[in-house]
Amino acid sequence: MEGMPGKQQPNRSGERERDRKGSCSSQSQHSRSLAPPVSSEEEDDPPSAFSPAMGAQEELRYLSGLGNTFSSEAVPGSLPVGQNSPLVCPRGLYAEQLSGTSFTTPRAQNLRTWLYRIKPSVTHEPFHPRPAHARLVGEFDRSTTAATPTQLRWRPPEVPLDPPLDFIDGLYTVCGAGSSFLRHGYAIHMYAANRSMDGCAFCNADGDFLIVPQQGRLLITTECGKMLVSPGEIVVIPQGFRFAIDLPDGPSRGYVSEIFGTHFQLPDLGPIGANGLASPRDFLSPTAWFEQVHRPGYTIVHKYGGELFTATQDFSPFNVVAWHGNYVPYKYDLSRFCPFNTVLFDHGDPSVNTVLTAPTDKAGVALLDFVIFPPRWLVAENTFRPPYYHRNCMSEFMGLIYGIYEAKADGFLPGGASLHSCMTPHGPDTKTYEATISRADANEPFRLSGTLAFMFESSLIPRVCRWALDSPCRDLDYYQCWIGLKSHFSHDNGATASEPAASP
């Protein structure tokens, strides 16, 4: 696939990694963008606890575990002992709580973190509407989006070098359902960025972001510290955190899901038992990092009800010297996922590949599941091993990080996307079906490798943004991939003289 980036292997060091100076040379030359067209300002490694300067070989350190209550200090002795909000905090810091759930949410689900910062986040000028970002949607109704049951597919967007676009300006909505104001629903976005965020931070008051980079690493600074996220990894930025994204490899693109009114969690394992799928210990959260610099005109971009607002202040929001709590950003290396699969016959349901889920009040029904299709062994006997043909009460948005997806031999490219909505038929294309049923070695074990696809699956029916429907990246011939499927029916197939075929 000419012009596509090669697979970038995420760092597997566990609790630390290095951010090295340098740039990736590959960028997409496929087709025009769904979105506003994606260059970058190269950023050095994260600073030490005492210096805002960044060193080229500085180590990033992480805290291991999902759902844990952590404590982290960039300067020893910065956390208060035995209480959250003393009269005077150690080292003259301000105590500020960030609540991810209501105060009275049951303790097992209650999420909050205490931040100890040089200046509180309230120290800013009033918010003002930002010039309209026409391609961000938070209310999915007839005025903003369209309904269509048609199978949709998009080619990868280009990542242009001009005009300058940071993560905020390069973010655009593809589809979604519900309302950010009503605190129920989701949005699926894509991004194409060509420069680092400079002099500004982003805060999403509407919900959690789950970001899936497909091309180019993201160096993300949050109020809890820094994370380096590579293609093949994901990162979750919970609702309300301020963050900035730098592009150490230059132009970058990827996918984003946003959920309103709930948070991501690990799925229950049921009869699988205590182990398998995504292990909590493989989720990594940042350690405290801060900068103490005068930043006149620093801008906070606040996403609220699907609209953007800005406020200015004279200091960096990344001035948290210490923190403790269980409401934190985190990343996950998808190569650590332990997949389960059928070992005798039939193709298992894709739910067995769920990494994270955002549940609804109805048991077993998700507002949004994040599901992956990673490298794995296929061993089922006398079985059509690719995904089966399907009509689903859930809606499925798919993306491809690298390689070839097992159900689509052609047309579904890394950086591209597809959408199969509620009860819309979908499944393997003609080429995949014919090649699979004609294989002489169909019963031989086969290792599926060199591929990583994913799915955002929701119980809510998505409405699609009009610019996505009208995009030059849209594959208007997508339906043709199934038109070639022919009938293989034989009236007496498998019948014998003593066992006549049943009457039609």
Secondary structure as GFF3:
##gff-version 3
##sequence-region A 1 504
A	DSSP	beta_strand	16	18	.	.	.	ID=ss1
A	DSSP	beta_strand	59	64	.	.	.	ID=ss2
A	DSSP	beta_strand	70	73	.	.	.	ID=ss3
A	DSSP	three_ten_helix	90	92	.	.	.	ID=ss4
A	DSSP	beta_strand	94	99	.	.	.	ID=ss5
A	DSSP	three_ten_helix	107	109	.	.	.	ID=ss6
A	DSSP	beta_strand	112	117	.	.	.	ID=ss7
A	DSSP	beta_strand	128	129	.	.	.	ID=ss8
A	DSSP	beta_strand	145	146	.	.	.	ID=ss9
A	DSSP	beta_strand	152	154	.	.	.	ID=ss10
A	DSSP	beta_strand	171	179	.	.	.	ID=ss11
A	DSSP	beta_strand	184	193	.	.	.	ID=ss12
A	DSSP	beta_strand	200	204	.	.	.	ID=ss13
A	DSSP	beta_strand	208	215	.	.	.	ID=ss14
A	DSSP	beta_strand	218	222	.	.	.	ID=ss15
A	DSSP	beta_strand	225	229	.	.	.	ID=ss16
A	DSSP	beta_strand	233	237	.	.	.	ID=ss17
A	DSSP	beta_strand	242	246	.	.	.	ID=ss18
A	DSSP	beta_strand	252	260	.	.	.	ID=ss19
A	DSSP	three_ten_helix	270	272	.	.	.	ID=ss20
A	DSSP	three_ten_helix	280	282	.	.	.	ID=ss21
A	DSSP	beta_strand	283	286	.	.	.	ID=ss22
A	DSSP	beta_strand	294	304	.	.	.	ID=ss23
A	DSSP	beta_strand	307	315	.	.	.	ID=ss24
A	DSSP	beta_strand	320	325	.	.	.	ID=ss25
A	DSSP	beta_strand	330	333	.	.	.	ID=ss26
A	DSSP	three_ten_helix	334	336	.	.	.	ID=ss27
A	DSSP	three_ten_helix	350	353	.	.	.	ID=ss28
A	DSSP	beta_strand	354	359	.	.	.	ID=ss29
A	DSSP	beta_strand	366	373	.	.	.	ID=ss30
A	DSSP	beta_strand	376	378	.	.	.	ID=ss31
A	DSSP	beta_strand	395	402	.	.	.	ID=ss32
A	DSSP	beta_strand	417	420	.	.	.	ID=ss33
A	DSSP	alpha_helix	430	437	.	.	.	ID=ss34
A	DSSP	beta_strand	446	448	.	.	.	ID=ss35
A	DSSP	beta_strand	452	458	.	.	.	ID=ss36
A	DSSP	beta_strand	463	465	.	.	.	ID=ss37
A	DSSP	alpha_helix	466	469	.	.	.	ID=ss38
A	DSSP	alpha_helix	480	483	.	.	.	ID=ss39
###
